[in-house]
Amino acid sequence: MSTDLLDLIDNDIRRRILSILSIRPSYTFELARSLGSSQQLIAKHIKLLEDSGLVFKVGKIESDEGPPRILYKADHPLLSLLQFIESISVFDKEEEETESLEGNLQELIVQLKEIDGRIRLLEGNLKELISAKQRVLLAINGLLTDTDTSLFYRMITEAFENDNFDLFFKEINKHTLE
């Protein structure tokens, strides 16, 4: 992964856009409303994400009320990698300063191989879990066809943050009965 790409995802708004677009395709106005930002700002971030290959156009919604709305979607394999990168801490400075590795070169290489093997196993498990989570979110979203993407994203985010899905179910029931 290039430094440019890492710089690109080192932005809260772009990461939040990617999170929304990993759940379901959306257009700039919907994203702006969901994130509390201007359409122009979201459009600039979308352009950067699209140029980098993190998002792509998946369609267009024609509207009598204005210009067509372009739908964007996140690139799932690349997004899974980004979610993994964001979820790990490469170095713990306190641990790094207090722990000194000892041993000869062969022992250190053996340790390194063992660590690398464990990392690959964890990466594989994480990728499977992220894919499963995305499939479940897409399935839930598919059942809620009348629910706005930004509303769905806000409700599901709050449910995860508060570890309380009761409010999510109440809100979904309220919005599906309207």
Secondary structure in CASP SS format (residue, H / E / C, confidence):
PFRMAT SS
TARGET T0000
AUTHOR 0000-0000-0000
METHOD secondary structure of the structure
MODEL  1
M C 1.00
S C 1.00
T H 1.00
D H 1.00
L H 1.00
L H 1.00
D H 1.00
L H 1.00
I H 1.00
D C 1.00
N C 1.00
D H 1.00
I H 1.00
R H 1.00
R H 1.00
R H 1.00
I H 1.00
L H 1.00
S H 1.00
I H 1.00
L H 1.00
S H 1.00
I H 1.00
R C 1.00
P C 1.00
S E 1.00
Y C 1.00
T H 1.00
F H 1.00
E H 1.00
L H 1.00
A H 1.00
R H 1.00
S H 1.00
L H 1.00
G C 1.00
S C 1.00
S C 1.00
Q H 1.00
Q H 1.00
L H 1.00
I H 1.00
A H 1.00
K H 1.00
H H 1.00
I H 1.00
K H 1.00
L H 1.00
L H 1.00
E H 1.00
D H 1.00
S H 1.00
G C 1.00
L C 1.00
V E 1.00
F E 1.00
K E 1.00
V E 1.00
G E 1.00
K E 1.00
I E 1.00
E C 1.00
S C 1.00
D C 1.00
E C 1.00
G C 1.00
P C 1.00
P C 1.00
R E 1.00
I E 1.00
L E 1.00
Y E 1.00
K E 1.00
A E 1.00
D C 1.00
H H 1.00
P H 1.00
L H 1.00
L H 1.00
S H 1.00
L H 1.00
L H 1.00
Q H 1.00
F H 1.00
I H 1.00
E H 1.00
S H 1.00
I C 1.00
S C 1.00
V C 1.00
F C 1.00
D C 1.00
K H 1.00
E H 1.00
E H 1.00
E H 1.00
E H 1.00
T H 1.00
E C 1.00
S C 1.00
L C 1.00
E C 1.00
G C 1.00
N C 1.00
L H 1.00
Q H 1.00
E H 1.00
L H 1.00
I H 1.00
V H 1.00
Q H 1.00
L H 1.00
K H 1.00
E H 1.00
I H 1.00
D H 1.00
G H 1.00
R H 1.00
I H 1.00
R H 1.00
L H 1.00
L H 1.00
E H 1.00
G H 1.00
N H 1.00
L H 1.00
K H 1.00
E H 1.00
L H 1.00
I H 1.00
S H 1.00
A H 1.00
K H 1.00
Q H 1.00
R H 1.00
V H 1.00
L H 1.00
L H 1.00
A H 1.00
I H 1.00
N H 1.00
G H 1.00
L H 1.00
L C 1.00
T C 1.00
D C 1.00
T C 1.00
D C 1.00
T H 1.00
S H 1.00
L H 1.00
F H 1.00
Y H 1.00
R H 1.00
M H 1.00
I H 1.00
T H 1.00
E H 1.00
A H 1.00
F H 1.00
E H 1.00
N H 1.00
D C 1.00
N C 1.00
F H 1.00
D H 1.00
L H 1.00
F H 1.00
F H 1.00
K H 1.00
E H 1.00
I H 1.00
N H 1.00
K H 1.00
H H 1.00
T H 1.00
L H 1.00
E C 1.00
END
